[in-house]
């Protein structure tokens, strides 16, 4: 139940941010109470303290970029990058061997 309240507090903070309202203890308690949830003041105070100095818009944008990149799209790129160094190592090794026996 405690984890559920944490998420509801985060949703309330996001709602306040979207509405352009200050994210503080009283506003969060009001939003959570309006949703019919018991407000845990300790969790709310902790959330407010952890959000001090955080650029929520920037965090949401970076989270969107990470979540919008499909995992399958990044996997082939990683495989290609791994394949190139191996090929280069083989070529360098072949050049070295040819110099020895050349």
OpenMM code with the backbone's topology and positions (N, CA, C; nanometers):
from openmm import Vec3, app, unit

residues = "UNK UNK UNK UNK UNK UNK UNK UNK UNK UNK UNK UNK UNK UNK UNK UNK UNK UNK UNK UNK UNK UNK UNK UNK UNK UNK UNK UNK UNK UNK UNK UNK UNK UNK UNK UNK UNK UNK UNK UNK UNK UNK UNK UNK UNK UNK UNK UNK UNK UNK UNK UNK UNK UNK UNK UNK UNK UNK UNK UNK UNK UNK UNK UNK UNK UNK UNK UNK UNK UNK UNK UNK UNK UNK UNK UNK UNK UNK UNK UNK UNK UNK UNK UNK UNK UNK UNK UNK UNK UNK UNK UNK UNK UNK UNK UNK UNK UNK UNK UNK UNK UNK".split()
positions = [
    Vec3(0.0828, -0.1190, 0.0000),
    Vec3(0.0000, 0.0000, 0.0000),
    Vec3(0.0874, 0.1256, 0.0000),
    Vec3(0.1993, 0.1196, 0.0710),
    Vec3(0.2880, 0.2347, 0.0797),
    Vec3(0.3424, 0.2732, -0.0572),
    Vec3(0.3803, 0.1756, -0.1397),
    Vec3(0.4328, 0.2035, -0.2739),
    Vec3(0.3259, 0.2699, -0.3600),
    Vec3(0.2018, 0.2275, -0.3444),
    Vec3(0.0920, 0.2871, -0.4204),
    Vec3(0.0782, 0.4352, -0.3854),
    Vec3(0.0875, 0.4686, -0.2573),
    Vec3(0.0774, 0.6086, -0.2160),
    Vec3(0.1903, 0.6914, -0.2740),
    Vec3(0.3105, 0.6340, -0.2843),
    Vec3(0.4219, 0.7076, -0.3424),
    Vec3(0.3904, 0.7451, -0.4868),
    Vec3(0.3367, 0.6518, -0.5620),
    Vec3(0.3041, 0.6800, -0.7019),
    Vec3(0.1928, 0.7845, -0.7107),
    Vec3(0.0961, 0.7767, -0.6243),
    Vec3(-0.0114, 0.8755, -0.6260),
    Vec3(0.0430, 1.0140, -0.5924),
    Vec3(0.1411, 1.0201, -0.5032),
    Vec3(0.2047, 1.1479, -0.4713),
    Vec3(0.2790, 1.2026, -0.5927),
    Vec3(0.3461, 1.1154, -0.6650),
    Vec3(0.4180, 1.1572, -0.7857),
    Vec3(0.3197, 1.2052, -0.8920),
    Vec3(0.2108, 1.1315, -0.9086),
    Vec3(0.1084, 1.1751, -1.0048),
    Vec3(0.0544, 1.3122, -0.9656),
    Vec3(0.0325, 1.3327, -0.8363),
    Vec3(-0.0183, 1.4612, -0.7885),
    Vec3(0.0825, 1.5719, -0.8178),
    Vec3(0.2115, 1.5426, -0.7977),
    Vec3(0.3152, 1.6423, -0.8260),
    Vec3(0.3173, 1.6755, -0.9750),
    Vec3(0.3039, 1.5748, -1.0588),
    Vec3(0.3019, 1.5986, -1.2034),
    Vec3(0.1792, 1.6796, -1.2442),
    Vec3(0.0681, 1.6513, -1.1823),
    Vec3(-0.0537, 1.7265, -1.2104),
    Vec3(-0.0370, 1.8737, -1.1702),
    Vec3(0.0192, 1.8957, -1.0530),
    Vec3(0.0442, 2.0335, -1.0103),
    Vec3(0.1397, 2.1037, -1.1061),
    Vec3(0.2439, 2.0340, -1.1471),
    Vec3(0.3407, 2.0925, -1.2404),
    Vec3(0.2727, 2.1295, -1.3722),
    Vec3(0.1930, 2.0378, -1.4243),
    Vec3(0.1230, 2.0610, -1.5510),
    Vec3(0.0287, 2.1807, -1.5404),
    Vec3(-0.0320, 2.1978, -1.4223),
    Vec3(-0.1256, 2.3073, -1.4008),
    Vec3(-0.0531, 2.4389, -1.3692),
    Vec3(0.0804, 2.4318, -1.3579),
    Vec3(0.1564, 2.5527, -1.3289),
    Vec3(0.1498, 2.5952, -1.1834),
    Vec3(0.1120, 2.5029, -1.0974),
    Vec3(0.1013, 2.5330, -0.9543),
    Vec3(0.2303, 2.4925, -0.8835),
    Vec3(0.2536, 2.5547, -0.7688),
    Vec3(0.3718, 2.5227, -0.6890),
    Vec3(0.3577, 2.3825, -0.6292),
    Vec3(0.4664, 2.3081, -0.6348),
    Vec3(0.4669, 2.1745, -0.5747),
    Vec3(0.5190, 2.1897, -0.4327),
    Vec3(0.4234, 2.1935, -0.3399),
    Vec3(0.4585, 2.2028, -0.1982),
    Vec3(0.3718, 2.1058, -0.1197),
    Vec3(0.3990, 2.0944, 0.0092),
    Vec3(0.3299, 1.9949, 0.0924),
    Vec3(0.1789, 2.0174, 0.0921),
    Vec3(0.1369, 2.1399, 0.1122),
    Vec3(-0.0073, 2.1678, 0.1213),
    Vec3(-0.0786, 2.1374, -0.0104),
    Vec3(-0.0205, 2.1806, -0.1226),
    Vec3(-0.0839, 2.1540, -0.2524),
    Vec3(-0.0897, 2.0043, -0.2813),
    Vec3(0.0178, 1.9339, -0.2516),
    Vec3(0.0178, 1.7888, -0.2752),
    Vec3(-0.0868, 1.7201, -0.1875),
    Vec3(-0.0928, 1.7582, -0.0602),
    Vec3(-0.1927, 1.6985, 0.0293),
    Vec3(-0.3337, 1.7236, -0.0227),
    Vec3(-0.3583, 1.8423, -0.0746),
    Vec3(-0.4915, 1.8762, -0.1273),
    Vec3(-0.5273, 1.7897, -0.2481),
    Vec3(-0.4322, 1.7733, -0.3403),
    Vec3(-0.4581, 1.6936, -0.4607),
    Vec3(-0.4803, 1.5473, -0.4234),
    Vec3(-0.3956, 1.4945, -0.3372),
    Vec3(-0.4078, 1.3542, -0.2972),
    Vec3(-0.5400, 1.3322, -0.2234),
    Vec3(-0.5754, 1.4237, -0.1344),
    Vec3(-0.7018, 1.4119, -0.0608),
    Vec3(-0.8208, 1.4218, -0.1562),
    Vec3(-0.8120, 1.5090, -0.2568),
    Vec3(-0.9210, 1.5225, -0.3537),
    Vec3(-0.9410, 1.3938, -0.4334),
    Vec3(-0.8347, 1.3164, -0.4448),
    Vec3(-0.8440, 1.1886, -0.5158),
    Vec3(-0.8983, 1.0777, -0.4252),
    Vec3(-0.9229, 1.1119, -0.2995),
    Vec3(-0.9793, 1.0142, -0.2071),
    Vec3(-0.8757, 0.9212, -0.1477),
    Vec3(-0.7507, 0.9656, -0.1441),
    Vec3(-0.6417, 0.8839, -0.0917),
    Vec3(-0.5927, 0.9466, 0.0384),
    Vec3(-0.5586, 0.8617, 0.1348),
    Vec3(-0.5015, 0.9127, 0.2592),
    Vec3(-0.3613, 0.9647, 0.2312),
    Vec3(-0.3373, 1.0887, 0.2670),
    Vec3(-0.2070, 1.1512, 0.2430),
    Vec3(-0.1104, 1.1132, 0.3539),
    Vec3(0.0054, 1.0635, 0.3156),
    Vec3(0.1124, 1.0348, 0.4100),
    Vec3(0.2057, 1.1557, 0.4088),
    Vec3(0.1964, 1.2373, 0.5118),
    Vec3(0.2704, 1.3633, 0.5135),
    Vec3(0.4212, 1.3422, 0.5055),
    Vec3(0.4714, 1.2360, 0.5643),
    Vec3(0.6146, 1.2074, 0.5585),
    Vec3(0.6612, 1.1809, 0.4166),
    Vec3(0.5836, 1.1026, 0.3434),
    Vec3(0.6173, 1.0742, 0.2032),
    Vec3(0.6073, 1.2008, 0.1189),
    Vec3(0.5072, 1.2805, 0.1460),
    Vec3(0.4885, 1.4038, 0.0692),
    Vec3(0.6037, 1.5004, 0.0949),
    Vec3(0.6441, 1.5150, 0.2207),
    Vec3(0.7571, 1.6031, 0.2534),
    Vec3(0.8843, 1.5536, 0.1853),
    Vec3(0.9024, 1.4228, 0.1845),
    Vec3(1.0208, 1.3644, 0.1196),
    Vec3(1.0200, 1.3920, -0.0299),
    Vec3(0.9043, 1.3782, -0.0925),
    Vec3(0.8925, 1.4041, -0.2355),
    Vec3(0.9209, 1.5512, -0.2669),
    Vec3(0.8641, 1.6414, -0.1888),
    Vec3(0.8859, 1.7843, -0.2110),
    Vec3(1.0347, 1.8166, -0.1975),
    Vec3(1.0991, 1.7602, -0.0974),
    Vec3(1.2426, 1.7845, -0.0773),
    Vec3(1.3249, 1.7292, -0.1937),
    Vec3(1.2859, 1.6122, -0.2446),
    Vec3(1.3626, 1.5519, -0.3545),
    Vec3(1.3416, 1.6246, -0.4868),
    Vec3(1.2327, 1.6989, -0.5001),
    Vec3(1.2057, 1.7723, -0.6241),
    Vec3(1.2645, 1.9129, -0.6246),
    Vec3(1.3179, 1.9572, -0.5119),
    Vec3(1.3778, 2.0919, -0.5065),
    Vec3(1.4945, 2.0993, -0.6044),
    Vec3(1.4919, 2.1982, -0.6915),
    Vec3(1.5999, 2.2187, -0.7871),
    Vec3(1.5936, 2.1302, -0.9099),
    Vec3(1.4913, 2.0477, -0.9221),
    Vec3(1.4784, 1.9577, -1.0366),
    Vec3(1.3996, 2.0278, -1.1471),
    Vec3(1.4516, 2.0244, -1.2688),
    Vec3(1.3804, 2.0775, -1.3847),
    Vec3(1.2902, 1.9650, -1.4366),
    Vec3(1.1663, 1.9665, -1.3938),
    Vec3(1.0736, 1.8580, -1.4257),
    Vec3(1.0534, 1.8456, -1.5762),
    Vec3(1.0444, 1.9578, -1.6471),
    Vec3(1.0261, 1.9516, -1.7925),
    Vec3(1.1431, 1.8798, -1.8590),
    Vec3(1.2643, 1.9110, -1.8168),
    Vec3(1.3830, 1.8465, -1.8749),
    Vec3(1.3844, 1.6973, -1.8420),
    Vec3(1.3476, 1.6628, -1.7203),
    Vec3(1.3440, 1.5215, -1.6803),
    Vec3(1.2391, 1.4447, -1.7603),
    Vec3(1.1246, 1.5058, -1.7811),
    Vec3(1.0198, 1.4402, -1.8598),
    Vec3(1.0630, 1.4239, -2.0049),
    Vec3(1.1309, 1.5247, -2.0588),
    Vec3(1.1774, 1.5160, -2.1975),
    Vec3(1.2813, 1.4053, -2.2127),
    Vec3(1.3742, 1.3958, -2.1193),
    Vec3(1.4764, 1.2912, -2.1306),
    Vec3(1.4153, 1.1538, -2.1088),
    Vec3(1.3154, 1.1451, -2.0217),
    Vec3(1.2473, 1.0171, -2.0013),
    Vec3(1.1704, 0.9780, -2.1259),
    Vec3(1.1127, 1.0752, -2.1959),
    Vec3(1.0389, 1.0480, -2.3193),
    Vec3(1.1324, 0.9964, -2.4272),
    Vec3(1.2502, 1.0556, -2.4364),
    Vec3(1.3464, 1.0127, -2.5376),
    Vec3(1.3916, 0.8698, -2.5127),
    Vec3(1.4148, 0.8372, -2.3878),
    Vec3(1.4593, 0.7022, -2.3542),
    Vec3(1.3490, 0.6019, -2.3817),
    Vec3(1.2271, 0.6342, -2.3426),
    Vec3(1.1186, 0.5382, -2.3588),
    Vec3(1.0703, 0.5279, -2.5030),
    Vec3(1.0937, 0.6309, -2.5846),
    Vec3(1.0454, 0.6265, -2.7217),
    Vec3(1.1401, 0.5515, -2.8151),
    Vec3(1.2606, 0.5247, -2.7716),
    Vec3(1.3548, 0.4507, -2.8543),
    Vec3(1.3284, 0.3024, -2.8356),
    Vec3(1.2848, 0.2342, -2.9395),
    Vec3(1.2576, 0.0914, -2.9242),
    Vec3(1.3866, 0.0143, -2.8985),
    Vec3(1.3785, -0.0831, -2.8130),
    Vec3(1.4964, -0.1630, -2.7776),
    Vec3(1.5505, -0.2363, -2.8990),
    Vec3(1.4633, -0.2826, -2.9861),
    Vec3(1.5093, -0.3577, -3.1033),
    Vec3(1.5857, -0.2687, -3.2009),
    Vec3(1.5550, -0.1400, -3.2019),
    Vec3(1.6244, -0.0488, -3.2930),
    Vec3(1.7671, -0.0231, -3.2471),
    Vec3(1.7894, -0.0223, -3.1174),
    Vec3(1.9239, 0.0052, -3.0687),
    Vec3(2.0110, -0.1200, -3.0692),
    Vec3(1.9522, -0.2357, -3.0616),
    Vec3(2.0301, -0.3593, -3.0573),
    Vec3(2.1116, -0.3828, -3.1845),
    Vec3(2.0556, -0.3676, -3.3052),
    Vec3(2.1383, -0.3883, -3.4243),
    Vec3(2.2544, -0.2894, -3.4337),
    Vec3(2.2347, -0.1674, -3.3911),
    Vec3(2.3429, -0.0688, -3.3960),
    Vec3(2.4584, -0.1129, -3.3070),
    Vec3(2.4254, -0.1687, -3.1923),
    Vec3(2.5298, -0.2171, -3.1027),
    Vec3(2.6037, -0.3336, -3.1649),
    Vec3(2.5317, -0.4215, -3.2325),
    Vec3(2.5958, -0.5366, -3.2953),
    Vec3(2.6897, -0.4916, -3.4061),
    Vec3(2.6474, -0.3891, -3.4833),
    Vec3(2.7326, -0.3383, -3.5911),
    Vec3(2.8607, -0.2795, -3.5341),
    Vec3(2.8487, -0.2044, -3.4245),
    Vec3(2.9659, -0.1445, -3.3628),
    Vec3(3.0604, -0.2514, -3.3118),
    Vec3(3.0058, -0.3604, -3.2588),
    Vec3(3.0891, -0.4684, -3.2096),
    Vec3(3.1582, -0.5402, -3.3256),
    Vec3(3.0914, -0.5504, -3.4385),
    Vec3(3.1468, -0.6238, -3.5518),
    Vec3(3.2649, -0.5491, -3.6135),
    Vec3(3.2598, -0.4197, -3.6201),
    Vec3(3.3670, -0.3413, -3.6812),
    Vec3(3.5012, -0.3591, -3.6118),
    Vec3(3.5091, -0.3487, -3.4798),
    Vec3(3.6399, -0.3670, -3.4173),
    Vec3(3.6981, -0.5066, -3.4399),
    Vec3(3.6144, -0.6074, -3.4449),
    Vec3(3.6634, -0.7427, -3.4685),
    Vec3(3.7242, -0.7528, -3.6080),
    Vec3(3.6551, -0.6922, -3.7075),
    Vec3(3.7071, -0.6951, -3.8439),
    Vec3(3.8386, -0.6196, -3.8522),
    Vec3(3.8450, -0.5053, -3.7845),
    Vec3(3.9674, -0.4261, -3.7859),
    Vec3(4.0809, -0.5020, -3.7193),
    Vec3(4.0508, -0.5738, -3.6131),
    Vec3(4.1534, -0.6521, -3.5448),
    Vec3(4.2047, -0.7628, -3.6352),
    Vec3(4.1126, -0.8268, -3.7092),
    Vec3(4.1530, -0.9342, -3.8015),
    Vec3(4.2429, -0.8787, -3.9111),
    Vec3(4.2049, -0.7598, -3.9655),
    Vec3(4.2854, -0.6982, -4.0712),
    Vec3(4.4234, -0.6599, -4.0187),
    Vec3(4.4276, -0.6030, -3.8987),
    Vec3(4.5558, -0.5645, -3.8402),
    Vec3(4.6418, -0.6873, -3.8145),
    Vec3(4.5792, -0.7937, -3.7691),
    Vec3(4.6534, -0.9166, -3.7436),
    Vec3(4.7063, -0.9743, -3.8737),
    Vec3(4.6257, -0.9685, -3.9791),
    Vec3(4.6694, -1.0191, -4.1094),
    Vec3(4.7859, -0.9387, -4.1626),
    Vec3(4.7808, -0.8074, -4.1445),
    Vec3(4.8917, -0.7217, -4.1891),
    Vec3(5.0196, -0.7538, -4.1113),
    Vec3(5.0024, -0.7761, -3.9840),
    Vec3(5.1191, -0.8092, -3.8991),
    Vec3(5.1799, -0.9425, -3.9398),
    Vec3(5.0975, -1.0390, -3.9684),
    Vec3(5.1468, -1.1703, -4.0106),
    Vec3(5.2136, -1.1634, -4.1459),
    Vec3(5.1583, -1.0834, -4.2367),
    Vec3(5.2191, -1.0727, -4.3691),
    Vec3(5.3565, -1.0055, -4.3603),
    Vec3(5.3709, -0.9129, -4.2660),
    Vec3(5.5016, -0.8488, -4.2476),
    Vec3(5.6053, -0.9492, -4.1955),
    Vec3(5.5599, -1.0411, -4.1137),
    Vec3(5.6524, -1.1411, -4.0592),
    Vec3(5.6976, -1.2403, -4.1682),
    Vec3(5.6021, -1.2803, -4.2503),
    Vec3(5.6310, -1.3844, -4.3488),
    Vec3(5.6431, -1.3293, -4.4894),
    Vec3(5.6394, -1.2006, -4.5067),
    Vec3(5.6256, -1.1380, -4.6323),
    Vec3(5.7354, -1.1314, -4.7251),
] * unit.nanometer
topology = app.Topology()
chain = topology.addChain("A")
for resn in residues:
    res = topology.addResidue(resn, chain)
    for name in ("N", "CA", "C"):
        topology.addAtom(name, app.Element.getBySymbol(name[0]), res)
